[in-house]
């Protein structure tokens, strides 16, 4: 039997079938830099590229930039609690190097101090 995604609009239906059914609450580390906009859930080795609008990302960018250490090229990760949907890896752009995509719905909490259970590894 042929998989239904192969018969009807394969790109659209198969992609939609791999997304989380509904938004979920997630806790983890947010990283931001010149070529990075990522989220790593606490307790996971997976890292997701983030898709969100500028308004949602502005407070995250501000906190990350304000805690950059002089003389260090990168920005330190910050702890976030967010609501969003996890999806599959993208096939082009910066996101190809990540495990998947996080479509951000809402930022619930941000902090420069992650809980010990969610410290960067």
Biopython code that builds the backbone (N, CA, C, O; Angstrom):
import numpy as np
from Bio.PDB.StructureBuilder import StructureBuilder

atoms = [
    (1, "UNK", "N", (0.842, -1.190, 0.000)),
    (1, "UNK", "CA", (0.000, 0.000, 0.000)),
    (1, "UNK", "C", (0.883, 1.248, 0.000)),
    (1, "UNK", "O", (1.878, 1.306, 0.723)),
    (2, "UNK", "N", (0.528, 2.224, -0.793)),
    (2, "UNK", "CA", (1.273, 3.465, -0.891)),
    (2, "UNK", "C", (0.870, 4.406, 0.245)),
    (2, "UNK", "O", (-0.310, 4.539, 0.567)),
    (3, "UNK", "N", (1.868, 5.052, 0.844)),
    (3, "UNK", "CA", (1.607, 6.002, 1.926)),
    (3, "UNK", "C", (0.775, 7.166, 1.377)),
    (3, "UNK", "O", (1.042, 7.625, 0.267)),
    (4, "UNK", "N", (-0.234, 7.661, 2.129)),
    (4, "UNK", "CA", (-1.098, 8.730, 1.629)),
    (4, "UNK", "C", (-0.350, 10.020, 1.290)),
    (4, "UNK", "O", (-0.801, 10.788, 0.440)),
    (5, "UNK", "N", (0.775, 10.262, 1.938)),
    (5, "UNK", "CA", (1.532, 11.477, 1.637)),
    (5, "UNK", "C", (2.098, 11.436, 0.225)),
    (5, "UNK", "O", (2.333, 12.486, -0.373)),
    (6, "UNK", "N", (2.318, 10.266, -0.308)),
    (6, "UNK", "CA", (2.887, 10.139, -1.646)),
    (6, "UNK", "C", (1.831, 10.416, -2.706)),
    (6, "UNK", "O", (2.164, 10.905, -3.786)),
    (7, "UNK", "N", (0.576, 10.120, -2.428)),
    (7, "UNK", "CA", (-0.494, 10.280, -3.406)),
    (7, "UNK", "C", (-0.965, 11.717, -3.573)),
    (7, "UNK", "O", (-1.161, 12.180, -4.696)),
    (8, "UNK", "N", (-1.148, 12.429, -2.454)),
    (8, "UNK", "CA", (-1.779, 13.747, -2.524)),
    (8, "UNK", "C", (-0.861, 14.802, -1.918)),
    (8, "UNK", "O", (-0.524, 14.737, -0.736)),
    (9, "UNK", "N", (-0.465, 15.762, -2.724)),
    (9, "UNK", "CA", (0.353, 16.903, -2.278)),
    (9, "UNK", "C", (1.432, 16.481, -1.288)),
    (9, "UNK", "O", (1.387, 16.894, -0.129)),
    (10, "UNK", "N", (2.386, 15.684, -1.702)),
    (10, "UNK", "CA", (3.355, 15.123, -0.772)),
    (10, "UNK", "C", (4.108, 16.140, 0.067)),
    (10, "UNK", "O", (4.275, 15.925, 1.268)),
    (11, "UNK", "N", (4.557, 17.212, -0.501)),
    (11, "UNK", "CA", (5.353, 18.157, 0.279)),
    (11, "UNK", "C", (4.539, 18.783, 1.402)),
    (11, "UNK", "O", (5.008, 18.869, 2.537)),
    (12, "UNK", "N", (3.341, 19.214, 1.096)),
    (12, "UNK", "CA", (2.510, 19.891, 2.083)),
    (12, "UNK", "C", (1.969, 18.939, 3.134)),
    (12, "UNK", "O", (2.104, 19.212, 4.327)),
    (13, "UNK", "N", (1.370, 17.847, 2.739)),
    (13, "UNK", "CA", (0.761, 16.935, 3.703)),
    (13, "UNK", "C", (1.782, 16.239, 4.590)),
    (13, "UNK", "O", (1.547, 16.087, 5.789)),
    (14, "UNK", "N", (2.894, 15.818, 4.039)),
    (14, "UNK", "CA", (3.894, 15.128, 4.849)),
    (14, "UNK", "C", (4.543, 16.083, 5.842)),
    (14, "UNK", "O", (4.811, 15.703, 6.981)),
    (15, "UNK", "N", (4.799, 17.319, 5.420)),
    (15, "UNK", "CA", (5.379, 18.281, 6.335)),
    (15, "UNK", "C", (4.409, 18.578, 7.464)),
    (15, "UNK", "O", (4.811, 18.614, 8.627)),
    (16, "UNK", "N", (3.137, 18.792, 7.144)),
    (16, "UNK", "CA", (2.137, 19.093, 8.172)),
    (16, "UNK", "C", (1.997, 17.927, 9.141)),
    (16, "UNK", "O", (1.767, 18.141, 10.331)),
    (17, "UNK", "N", (2.131, 16.708, 8.657)),
    (17, "UNK", "CA", (1.960, 15.540, 9.506)),
    (17, "UNK", "C", (3.090, 15.384, 10.514)),
    (17, "UNK", "O", (2.925, 14.673, 11.505)),
    (18, "UNK", "N", (4.242, 16.031, 10.289)),
    (18, "UNK", "CA", (5.368, 15.863, 11.194)),
    (18, "UNK", "C", (5.437, 16.940, 12.269)),
    (18, "UNK", "O", (6.273, 16.838, 13.167)),
    (19, "UNK", "N", (4.597, 17.960, 12.214)),
    (19, "UNK", "CA", (4.581, 19.005, 13.228)),
    (19, "UNK", "C", (3.826, 18.542, 14.463)),
    (19, "UNK", "O", (2.940, 17.692, 14.377)),
    (20, "UNK", "N", (4.182, 19.107, 15.615)),
    (20, "UNK", "CA", (3.419, 18.866, 16.829)),
    (20, "UNK", "C", (1.969, 19.240, 16.546)),
    (20, "UNK", "O", (1.699, 20.223, 15.856)),
    (21, "UNK", "N", (1.048, 18.459, 17.075)),
    (21, "UNK", "CA", (-0.369, 18.711, 16.832)),
    (21, "UNK", "C", (-0.798, 20.035, 17.442)),
    (21, "UNK", "O", (-1.543, 20.791, 16.818)),
    (22, "UNK", "N", (-0.343, 20.319, 18.639)),
    (22, "UNK", "CA", (-0.695, 21.582, 19.276)),
    (22, "UNK", "C", (0.543, 22.168, 19.939)),
    (22, "UNK", "O", (1.544, 21.482, 20.147)),
    (23, "UNK", "N", (0.451, 23.438, 20.262)),
    (23, "UNK", "CA", (1.563, 24.106, 20.930)),
    (23, "UNK", "C", (1.809, 23.452, 22.278)),
    (23, "UNK", "O", (0.880, 22.995, 22.942)),
    (24, "UNK", "N", (3.065, 23.415, 22.668)),
    (24, "UNK", "CA", (3.422, 22.820, 23.950)),
    (24, "UNK", "C", (4.326, 23.759, 24.734)),
    (24, "UNK", "O", (5.009, 24.605, 24.157)),
    (25, "UNK", "N", (4.327, 23.602, 26.060)),
    (25, "UNK", "CA", (5.214, 24.391, 26.918)),
    (25, "UNK", "C", (6.583, 23.733, 26.909)),
    (25, "UNK", "O", (6.706, 22.522, 27.090)),
    (26, "UNK", "N", (7.603, 24.540, 26.698)),
    (26, "UNK", "CA", (8.967, 24.038, 26.618)),
    (26, "UNK", "C", (9.884, 24.901, 27.475)),
    (26, "UNK", "O", (9.692, 26.112, 27.574)),
    (27, "UNK", "N", (10.870, 24.280, 28.090)),
    (27, "UNK", "CA", (11.879, 24.990, 28.866)),
    (27, "UNK", "C", (13.240, 24.616, 28.297)),
    (27, "UNK", "O", (13.488, 23.455, 27.969)),
    (28, "UNK", "N", (14.121, 25.607, 28.183)),
    (28, "UNK", "CA", (15.433, 25.292, 27.656)),
    (28, "UNK", "C", (16.311, 26.513, 27.497)),
    (28, "UNK", "O", (16.048, 27.579, 28.054)),
    (29, "UNK", "N", (17.375, 26.323, 26.710)),
    (29, "UNK", "CA", (18.366, 27.365, 26.505)),
    (29, "UNK", "C", (18.218, 27.995, 25.126)),
    (29, "UNK", "O", (18.132, 27.304, 24.110)),
    (30, "UNK", "N", (18.193, 29.302, 25.120)),
    (30, "UNK", "CA", (18.088, 30.078, 23.893)),
    (30, "UNK", "C", (19.466, 30.649, 23.579)),
    (30, "UNK", "O", (20.133, 31.210, 24.447)),
    (31, "UNK", "N", (19.877, 30.497, 22.331)),
    (31, "UNK", "CA", (21.150, 31.051, 21.877)),
    (31, "UNK", "C", (20.897, 31.956, 20.673)),
    (31, "UNK", "O", (20.087, 31.660, 19.795)),
    (32, "UNK", "N", (21.625, 33.068, 20.675)),
    (32, "UNK", "CA", (21.455, 34.045, 19.609)),
    (32, "UNK", "C", (22.818, 34.593, 19.217)),
    (32, "UNK", "O", (23.641, 34.920, 20.073)),
    (33, "UNK", "N", (23.043, 34.689, 17.931)),
    (33, "UNK", "CA", (24.296, 35.243, 17.439)),
    (33, "UNK", "C", (24.175, 35.574, 15.970)),
    (33, "UNK", "O", (23.078, 35.588, 15.412)),
    (34, "UNK", "N", (25.316, 35.842, 15.344)),
    (34, "UNK", "CA", (25.337, 36.267, 13.941)),
    (34, "UNK", "C", (24.652, 35.257, 13.018)),
    (34, "UNK", "O", (23.937, 35.656, 12.099)),
    (35, "UNK", "N", (24.851, 33.995, 13.239)),
    (35, "UNK", "CA", (24.268, 32.959, 12.388)),
    (35, "UNK", "C", (23.515, 31.925, 13.210)),
    (35, "UNK", "O", (23.411, 30.764, 12.816)),
    (36, "UNK", "N", (22.994, 32.350, 14.349)),
    (36, "UNK", "CA", (22.328, 31.402, 15.235)),
    (36, "UNK", "C", (21.117, 32.030, 15.895)),
    (36, "UNK", "O", (21.154, 33.171, 16.355)),
    (37, "UNK", "N", (20.053, 31.262, 15.929)),
    (37, "UNK", "CA", (18.808, 31.617, 16.619)),
    (37, "UNK", "C", (18.235, 30.264, 17.001)),
    (37, "UNK", "O", (17.443, 29.687, 16.256)),
    (38, "UNK", "N", (18.643, 29.746, 18.184)),
    (38, "UNK", "CA", (18.325, 28.358, 18.485)),
    (38, "UNK", "C", (17.769, 28.155, 19.881)),
    (38, "UNK", "O", (17.888, 29.005, 20.763)),
    (39, "UNK", "N", (17.154, 26.988, 20.045)),
    (39, "UNK", "CA", (16.562, 26.574, 21.314)),
    (39, "UNK", "C", (16.946, 25.116, 21.566)),
    (39, "UNK", "O", (16.777, 24.259, 20.698)),
    (40, "UNK", "N", (17.466, 24.846, 22.772)),
    (40, "UNK", "CA", (17.803, 23.487, 23.177)),
    (40, "UNK", "C", (16.983, 23.151, 24.424)),
    (40, "UNK", "O", (17.213, 23.734, 25.484)),
    (41, "UNK", "N", (16.026, 22.214, 24.313)),
    (41, "UNK", "CA", (15.217, 21.859, 25.485)),
    (41, "UNK", "C", (16.077, 21.321, 26.625)),
    (41, "UNK", "O", (17.076, 20.640, 26.393)),
    (42, "UNK", "N", (15.685, 21.629, 27.840)),
    (42, "UNK", "CA", (16.384, 21.085, 29.007)),
    (42, "UNK", "C", (16.420, 19.564, 28.908)),
    (42, "UNK", "O", (15.418, 18.934, 28.568)),
    (43, "UNK", "N", (17.567, 18.983, 29.203)),
    (43, "UNK", "CA", (17.703, 17.526, 29.218)),
    (43, "UNK", "C", (17.804, 16.884, 27.842)),
    (43, "UNK", "O", (17.768, 15.659, 27.733)),
    (44, "UNK", "N", (17.929, 17.678, 26.801)),
    (44, "UNK", "CA", (17.988, 17.145, 25.443)),
    (44, "UNK", "C", (19.279, 17.578, 24.757)),
    (44, "UNK", "O", (19.827, 18.642, 25.044)),
    (45, "UNK", "N", (19.745, 16.744, 23.860)),
    (45, "UNK", "CA", (20.900, 17.115, 23.031)),
    (45, "UNK", "C", (20.444, 17.749, 21.722)),
    (45, "UNK", "O", (21.268, 18.263, 20.965)),
    (46, "UNK", "N", (19.151, 17.720, 21.449)),
    (46, "UNK", "CA", (18.621, 18.291, 20.209)),
    (46, "UNK", "C", (18.585, 19.813, 20.307)),
    (46, "UNK", "O", (18.302, 20.387, 21.359)),
    (47, "UNK", "N", (18.880, 20.440, 19.175)),
    (47, "UNK", "CA", (18.872, 21.896, 19.093)),
    (47, "UNK", "C", (18.004, 22.282, 17.896)),
    (47, "UNK", "O", (18.160, 21.740, 16.802)),
    (48, "UNK", "N", (17.094, 23.219, 18.118)),
    (48, "UNK", "CA", (16.117, 23.620, 17.107)),
    (48, "UNK", "C", (16.349, 25.059, 16.661)),
    (48, "UNK", "O", (16.610, 25.942, 17.478)),
    (49, "UNK", "N", (16.249, 25.280, 15.358)),
    (49, "UNK", "CA", (16.246, 26.632, 14.818)),
    (49, "UNK", "C", (14.909, 27.263, 15.220)),
    (49, "UNK", "O", (13.896, 26.567, 15.282)),
    (50, "UNK", "N", (14.894, 28.548, 15.489)),
    (50, "UNK", "CA", (13.663, 29.215, 15.925)),
    (50, "UNK", "C", (13.067, 30.053, 14.797)),
    (50, "UNK", "O", (13.764, 30.809, 14.120)),
    (51, "UNK", "N", (11.774, 29.897, 14.620)),
    (51, "UNK", "CA", (11.024, 30.761, 13.704)),
    (51, "UNK", "C", (10.050, 31.562, 14.560)),
    (51, "UNK", "O", (9.197, 30.997, 15.244)),
    (52, "UNK", "N", (10.190, 32.892, 14.511)),
    (52, "UNK", "CA", (9.333, 33.777, 15.303)),
    (52, "UNK", "C", (9.373, 35.163, 14.674)),
    (52, "UNK", "O", (10.200, 35.447, 13.808)),
    (53, "UNK", "N", (8.467, 36.015, 15.124)),
    (53, "UNK", "CA", (8.494, 37.380, 14.606)),
    (53, "UNK", "C", (9.426, 38.248, 15.457)),
    (53, "UNK", "O", (9.788, 37.878, 16.574)),
    (54, "UNK", "N", (9.802, 39.391, 14.921)),
    (54, "UNK", "CA", (10.768, 40.273, 15.590)),
    (54, "UNK", "C", (10.277, 40.730, 16.956)),
    (54, "UNK", "O", (11.069, 40.868, 17.889)),
    (55, "UNK", "N", (8.986, 40.963, 17.077)),
    (55, "UNK", "CA", (8.424, 41.412, 18.352)),
    (55, "UNK", "C", (8.626, 40.366, 19.449)),
    (55, "UNK", "O", (8.939, 40.704, 20.591)),
    (56, "UNK", "N", (8.444, 39.096, 19.092)),
    (56, "UNK", "CA", (8.634, 38.017, 20.060)),
    (56, "UNK", "C", (10.097, 37.880, 20.467)),
    (56, "UNK", "O", (10.400, 37.583, 21.622)),
    (57, "UNK", "N", (11.002, 38.097, 19.515)),
    (57, "UNK", "CA", (12.423, 37.882, 19.765)),
    (57, "UNK", "C", (13.125, 39.073, 20.403)),
    (57, "UNK", "O", (14.195, 38.906, 20.988)),
    (58, "UNK", "N", (12.558, 40.258, 20.308)),
    (58, "UNK", "CA", (13.214, 41.470, 20.804)),
    (58, "UNK", "C", (13.665, 41.379, 22.265)),
    (58, "UNK", "O", (14.813, 41.720, 22.550)),
    (59, "UNK", "N", (12.816, 40.933, 23.213)),
    (59, "UNK", "CA", (13.292, 40.869, 24.601)),
    (59, "UNK", "C", (14.406, 39.834, 24.795)),
    (59, "UNK", "O", (15.277, 40.011, 25.647)),
    (60, "UNK", "N", (14.377, 38.760, 24.008)),
    (60, "UNK", "CA", (15.430, 37.750, 24.097)),
    (60, "UNK", "C", (16.750, 38.326, 23.589)),
    (60, "UNK", "O", (17.790, 38.159, 24.225)),
    (61, "UNK", "N", (16.705, 39.003, 22.445)),
    (61, "UNK", "CA", (17.908, 39.620, 21.883)),
    (61, "UNK", "C", (18.505, 40.622, 22.866)),
    (61, "UNK", "O", (19.717, 40.654, 23.076)),
    (62, "UNK", "N", (17.648, 41.431, 23.461)),
    (62, "UNK", "CA", (18.108, 42.465, 24.389)),
    (62, "UNK", "C", (18.835, 41.850, 25.588)),
    (62, "UNK", "O", (19.907, 42.322, 25.967)),
    (63, "UNK", "N", (18.265, 40.809, 26.184)),
    (63, "UNK", "CA", (18.900, 40.191, 27.349)),
    (63, "UNK", "C", (20.217, 39.516, 26.963)),
    (63, "UNK", "O", (21.209, 39.645, 27.679)),
    (64, "UNK", "N", (20.235, 38.809, 25.857)),
    (64, "UNK", "CA", (21.467, 38.141, 25.417)),
    (64, "UNK", "C", (22.571, 39.174, 25.183)),
    (64, "UNK", "O", (23.695, 39.000, 25.655)),
    (65, "UNK", "N", (22.256, 40.236, 24.461)),
    (65, "UNK", "CA", (23.266, 41.253, 24.149)),
    (65, "UNK", "C", (23.771, 41.964, 25.399)),
    (65, "UNK", "O", (24.946, 42.323, 25.474)),
    (66, "UNK", "N", (22.908, 42.169, 26.367)),
    (66, "UNK", "CA", (23.311, 42.880, 27.579)),
    (66, "UNK", "C", (24.216, 42.042, 28.477)),
    (66, "UNK", "O", (24.869, 42.580, 29.372)),
    (67, "UNK", "N", (24.261, 40.742, 28.249)),
    (67, "UNK", "CA", (25.096, 39.867, 29.086)),
    (67, "UNK", "C", (26.274, 39.264, 28.335)),
    (67, "UNK", "O", (26.866, 38.277, 28.770)),
    (68, "UNK", "N", (26.600, 39.864, 27.217)),
    (68, "UNK", "CA", (27.772, 39.411, 26.463)),
    (68, "UNK", "C", (29.031, 39.758, 27.240)),
    (68, "UNK", "O", (29.167, 40.865, 27.760)),
    (69, "UNK", "N", (29.933, 38.819, 27.315)),
    (69, "UNK", "CA", (31.181, 39.031, 28.038)),
    (69, "UNK", "C", (32.201, 39.720, 27.131)),
    (69, "UNK", "O", (32.427, 39.265, 26.009)),
    (70, "UNK", "N", (32.815, 40.800, 27.592)),
    (70, "UNK", "CA", (33.819, 41.490, 26.783)),
    (70, "UNK", "C", (34.964, 40.539, 26.408)),
    (70, "UNK", "O", (35.445, 39.766, 27.237)),
    (71, "UNK", "N", (35.379, 40.612, 25.166)),
    (71, "UNK", "CA", (36.478, 39.764, 24.713)),
    (71, "UNK", "C", (36.057, 38.387, 24.237)),
    (71, "UNK", "O", (36.883, 37.642, 23.711)),
    (72, "UNK", "N", (34.770, 38.026, 24.413)),
    (72, "UNK", "CA", (34.265, 36.737, 23.946)),
    (72, "UNK", "C", (33.438, 36.970, 22.687)),
    (72, "UNK", "O", (32.599, 37.870, 22.653)),
    (73, "UNK", "N", (33.670, 36.160, 21.648)),
    (73, "UNK", "CA", (32.972, 36.411, 20.384)),
    (73, "UNK", "C", (31.482, 36.074, 20.403)),
    (73, "UNK", "O", (30.707, 36.703, 19.682)),
    (74, "UNK", "N", (31.075, 35.126, 21.189)),
    (74, "UNK", "CA", (29.683, 34.693, 21.179)),
    (74, "UNK", "C", (28.863, 35.294, 22.302)),
    (74, "UNK", "O", (29.376, 36.010, 23.162)),
    (75, "UNK", "N", (27.603, 34.991, 22.273)),
    (75, "UNK", "CA", (26.690, 35.423, 23.322)),
    (75, "UNK", "C", (26.390, 34.222, 24.209)),
    (75, "UNK", "O", (26.256, 33.110, 23.699)),
    (76, "UNK", "N", (26.280, 34.415, 25.533)),
    (76, "UNK", "CA", (25.947, 33.297, 26.409)),
    (76, "UNK", "C", (24.481, 32.897, 26.243)),
    (76, "UNK", "O", (23.640, 33.741, 25.932)),
    (77, "UNK", "N", (24.172, 31.610, 26.451)),
    (77, "UNK", "CA", (22.771, 31.203, 26.358)),
    (77, "UNK", "C", (21.968, 31.754, 27.536)),
    (77, "UNK", "O", (22.513, 32.025, 28.606)),
    (78, "UNK", "N", (20.675, 31.912, 27.317)),
    (78, "UNK", "CA", (19.785, 32.312, 28.401)),
    (78, "UNK", "C", (18.686, 31.256, 28.538)),
    (78, "UNK", "O", (18.365, 30.542, 27.587)),
    (79, "UNK", "N", (18.128, 31.176, 29.725)),
    (79, "UNK", "CA", (17.047, 30.228, 30.008)),
    (79, "UNK", "C", (15.722, 30.846, 29.586)),
    (79, "UNK", "O", (15.442, 32.010, 29.872)),
    (80, "UNK", "N", (14.913, 30.045, 28.900)),
    (80, "UNK", "CA", (13.596, 30.519, 28.480)),
    (80, "UNK", "C", (12.538, 29.449, 28.737)),
    (80, "UNK", "O", (12.811, 28.249, 28.718)),
    (81, "UNK", "N", (11.345, 29.925, 28.971)),
    (81, "UNK", "CA", (10.160, 29.068, 28.995)),
    (81, "UNK", "C", (9.261, 29.625, 27.908)),
    (81, "UNK", "O", (8.888, 30.797, 27.933)),
    (82, "UNK", "N", (8.915, 28.767, 26.948)),
    (82, "UNK", "CA", (8.174, 29.208, 25.769)),
    (82, "UNK", "C", (7.022, 28.270, 25.465)),
    (82, "UNK", "O", (6.948, 27.158, 25.987)),
    (83, "UNK", "N", (6.138, 28.735, 24.621)),
    (83, "UNK", "CA", (5.083, 27.901, 24.064)),
    (83, "UNK", "C", (5.297, 27.900, 22.557)),
    (83, "UNK", "O", (5.473, 28.952, 21.942)),
    (84, "UNK", "N", (5.278, 26.705, 21.970)),
    (84, "UNK", "CA", (5.486, 26.617, 20.533)),
    (84, "UNK", "C", (5.299, 25.204, 20.019)),
    (84, "UNK", "O", (4.940, 24.290, 20.761)),
    (85, "UNK", "N", (5.553, 25.052, 18.731)),
    (85, "UNK", "CA", (5.419, 23.755, 18.069)),
    (85, "UNK", "C", (6.770, 23.333, 17.511)),
    (85, "UNK", "O", (7.468, 24.124, 16.878)),
    (86, "UNK", "N", (7.132, 22.070, 17.755)),
    (86, "UNK", "CA", (8.366, 21.523, 17.207)),
    (86, "UNK", "C", (8.073, 20.841, 15.885)),
    (86, "UNK", "O", (7.074, 20.136, 15.741)),
    (87, "UNK", "N", (8.952, 21.057, 14.924)),
    (87, "UNK", "CA", (8.769, 20.466, 13.610)),
    (87, "UNK", "C", (10.062, 19.891, 13.069)),
    (87, "UNK", "O", (11.090, 19.912, 13.746)),
    (88, "UNK", "N", (10.013, 19.382, 11.856)),
    (88, "UNK", "CA", (11.156, 18.713, 11.247)),
    (88, "UNK", "C", (12.263, 19.677, 10.822)),
    (88, "UNK", "O", (12.067, 20.892, 10.774)),
    (89, "UNK", "N", (13.396, 19.123, 10.524)),
    (89, "UNK", "CA", (14.548, 19.874, 10.028)),
    (89, "UNK", "C", (14.214, 20.491, 8.672)),
    (89, "UNK", "O", (13.570, 19.860, 7.834)),
    (90, "UNK", "N", (14.652, 21.711, 8.470)),
    (90, "UNK", "CA", (14.465, 22.363, 7.178)),
    (90, "UNK", "C", (15.563, 21.933, 6.216)),
    (90, "UNK", "O", (16.611, 21.443, 6.638)),
    (91, "UNK", "N", (15.324, 22.117, 4.942)),
    (91, "UNK", "CA", (16.255, 21.633, 3.927)),
    (91, "UNK", "C", (17.130, 22.717, 3.309)),
    (91, "UNK", "O", (17.964, 22.424, 2.452)),
    (92, "UNK", "N", (16.947, 23.985, 3.740)),
    (92, "UNK", "CA", (17.800, 25.042, 3.213)),
    (92, "UNK", "C", (17.933, 26.164, 4.234)),
    (92, "UNK", "O", (17.171, 26.254, 5.197)),
    (93, "UNK", "N", (18.926, 27.017, 3.991)),
    (93, "UNK", "CA", (19.180, 28.129, 4.901)),
    (93, "UNK", "C", (19.989, 27.690, 6.113)),
    (93, "UNK", "O", (20.494, 26.570, 6.176)),
    (94, "UNK", "N", (20.098, 28.609, 7.079)),
    (94, "UNK", "CA", (20.873, 28.326, 8.300)),
    (94, "UNK", "C", (20.303, 27.136, 9.066)),
    (94, "UNK", "O", (21.044, 26.434, 9.755)),
    (95, "UNK", "N", (19.025, 26.907, 8.957)),
    (95, "UNK", "CA", (18.344, 25.885, 9.756)),
    (95, "UNK", "C", (18.717, 24.452, 9.393)),
    (95, "UNK", "O", (18.395, 23.539, 10.153)),
    (96, "UNK", "N", (19.380, 24.217, 8.266)),
    (96, "UNK", "CA", (19.702, 22.843, 7.866)),
    (96, "UNK", "C", (20.635, 22.148, 8.854)),
    (96, "UNK", "O", (20.668, 20.919, 8.915)),
    (97, "UNK", "N", (21.385, 22.916, 9.621)),
    (97, "UNK", "CA", (22.344, 22.331, 10.563)),
    (97, "UNK", "C", (21.729, 21.998, 11.922)),
    (97, "UNK", "O", (22.440, 21.591, 12.840)),
    (98, "UNK", "N", (20.430, 22.166, 12.053)),
    (98, "UNK", "CA", (19.764, 21.933, 13.335)),
    (98, "UNK", "C", (18.874, 20.698, 13.262)),
    (98, "UNK", "O", (18.556, 20.213, 12.176)),
    (99, "UNK", "N", (18.476, 20.195, 14.427)),
    (99, "UNK", "CA", (17.668, 18.971, 14.495)),
    (99, "UNK", "C", (16.228, 19.176, 14.051)),
    (99, "UNK", "O", (15.541, 18.206, 13.732)),
    (100, "UNK", "N", (15.767, 20.394, 14.025)),
    (100, "UNK", "CA", (14.393, 20.682, 13.635)),
    (100, "UNK", "C", (14.117, 22.163, 13.778)),
    (100, "UNK", "O", (15.035, 22.978, 13.863)),
    (101, "UNK", "N", (12.837, 22.499, 13.802)),
    (101, "UNK", "CA", (12.402, 23.886, 13.857)),
    (101, "UNK", "C", (11.423, 24.071, 15.011)),
    (101, "UNK", "O", (10.543, 23.237, 15.225)),
    (102, "UNK", "N", (11.573, 25.150, 15.741)),
    (102, "UNK", "CA", (10.614, 25.536, 16.774)),
    (102, "UNK", "C", (9.874, 26.759, 16.266)),
    (102, "UNK", "O", (10.470, 27.822, 16.090)),
    (103, "UNK", "N", (8.556, 26.611, 16.028)),
    (103, "UNK", "CA", (7.713, 27.757, 15.689)),
    (103, "UNK", "C", (7.247, 28.346, 17.017)),
    (103, "UNK", "O", (6.430, 27.754, 17.722)),
    (104, "UNK", "N", (7.771, 29.495, 17.337)),
    (104, "UNK", "CA", (7.509, 30.128, 18.621)),
    (104, "UNK", "C", (6.151, 30.815, 18.632)),
    (104, "UNK", "O", (5.867, 31.655, 17.778)),
    (105, "UNK", "N", (5.323, 30.459, 19.592)),
    (105, "UNK", "CA", (4.026, 31.115, 19.763)),
    (105, "UNK", "C", (4.121, 32.247, 20.790)),
    (105, "UNK", "O", (3.611, 33.347, 20.575)),
    (106, "UNK", "N", (4.790, 31.947, 21.916)),
    (106, "UNK", "CA", (4.822, 32.922, 23.010)),
    (106, "UNK", "C", (6.034, 32.663, 23.910)),
    (106, "UNK", "O", (6.394, 31.516, 24.178)),
    (107, "UNK", "N", (6.651, 33.748, 24.367)),
    (107, "UNK", "CA", (7.722, 33.665, 25.363)),
    (107, "UNK", "C", (7.071, 33.897, 26.716)),
    (107, "UNK", "O", (6.473, 34.946, 26.956)),
    (108, "UNK", "N", (7.191, 32.915, 27.597)),
    (108, "UNK", "CA", (6.561, 32.994, 28.924)),
    (108, "UNK", "C", (7.504, 33.595, 29.961)),
    (108, "UNK", "O", (7.082, 34.381, 30.810)),
    (109, "UNK", "N", (8.789, 33.221, 29.889)),
    (109, "UNK", "CA", (9.751, 33.649, 30.913)),
    (109, "UNK", "C", (11.144, 33.636, 30.311)),
    (109, "UNK", "O", (11.477, 32.756, 29.517)),
    (110, "UNK", "N", (11.966, 34.623, 30.692)),
    (110, "UNK", "CA", (13.376, 34.622, 30.298)),
    (110, "UNK", "C", (14.232, 34.924, 31.523)),
    (110, "UNK", "O", (13.822, 35.678, 32.405)),
    (111, "UNK", "N", (15.422, 34.333, 31.572)),
    (111, "UNK", "CA", (16.335, 34.556, 32.685)),
    (111, "UNK", "C", (17.760, 34.273, 32.235)),
    (111, "UNK", "O", (18.001, 33.369, 31.434)),
    (112, "UNK", "N", (18.693, 35.046, 32.752)),
    (112, "UNK", "CA", (20.085, 34.761, 32.436)),
    (112, "UNK", "C", (20.623, 33.621, 33.291)),
    (112, "UNK", "O", (21.734, 33.146, 33.058)),
    (113, "UNK", "N", (19.856, 33.179, 34.270)),
    (113, "UNK", "CA", (20.292, 32.121, 35.178)),
    (113, "UNK", "C", (19.430, 30.872, 35.011)),
    (113, "UNK", "O", (18.337, 30.800, 35.573)),
    (114, "UNK", "N", (19.910, 29.882, 34.242)),
    (114, "UNK", "CA", (19.121, 28.658, 34.099)),
    (114, "UNK", "C", (19.111, 27.848, 35.389)),
    (114, "UNK", "O", (20.071, 27.915, 36.157)),
    (115, "UNK", "N", (18.055, 27.085, 35.647)),
    (115, "UNK", "CA", (18.078, 26.187, 36.802)),
    (115, "UNK", "C", (19.211, 25.173, 36.609)),
    (115, "UNK", "O", (19.615, 24.903, 35.478)),
    (116, "UNK", "N", (19.710, 24.624, 37.688)),
    (116, "UNK", "CA", (20.804, 23.653, 37.619)),
    (116, "UNK", "C", (20.436, 22.498, 36.695)),
    (116, "UNK", "O", (21.297, 21.980, 35.983)),
    (117, "UNK", "N", (19.182, 22.092, 36.698)),
    (117, "UNK", "CA", (18.737, 20.981, 35.846)),
    (117, "UNK", "C", (18.775, 21.315, 34.367)),
    (117, "UNK", "O", (18.583, 20.432, 33.531)),
    (118, "UNK", "N", (19.020, 22.585, 34.027)),
    (118, "UNK", "CA", (19.015, 22.996, 32.632)),
    (118, "UNK", "C", (20.284, 23.784, 32.275)),
    (118, "UNK", "O", (20.284, 24.565, 31.324)),
    (119, "UNK", "N", (21.342, 23.577, 33.027)),
    (119, "UNK", "CA", (22.593, 24.282, 32.751)),
    (119, "UNK", "C", (23.170, 23.807, 31.419)),
    (119, "UNK", "O", (22.993, 22.651, 31.036)),
    (120, "UNK", "N", (23.866, 24.716, 30.711)),
    (120, "UNK", "CA", (24.452, 24.308, 29.427)),
    (120, "UNK", "C", (25.450, 23.174, 29.617)),
    (120, "UNK", "O", (26.227, 23.162, 30.572)),
    (121, "UNK", "N", (25.415, 22.220, 28.688)),
    (121, "UNK", "CA", (26.287, 21.048, 28.798)),
    (121, "UNK", "C", (27.541, 21.133, 28.019)),
    (121, "UNK", "O", (28.346, 20.201, 28.041)),
]
sb = StructureBuilder()
sb.init_structure("model")
sb.init_model(0)
sb.init_chain("A")
sb.init_seg("    ")
for serial, (resi, resn, name, xyz) in enumerate(atoms, 1):
    if name == "N":
        sb.init_residue(resn, " ", resi, " ")
    sb.init_atom(name, np.array(xyz, "f"), 0.0, 1.0, " ", f" {name:<3s}", serial, name[0])
structure = sb.get_structure()
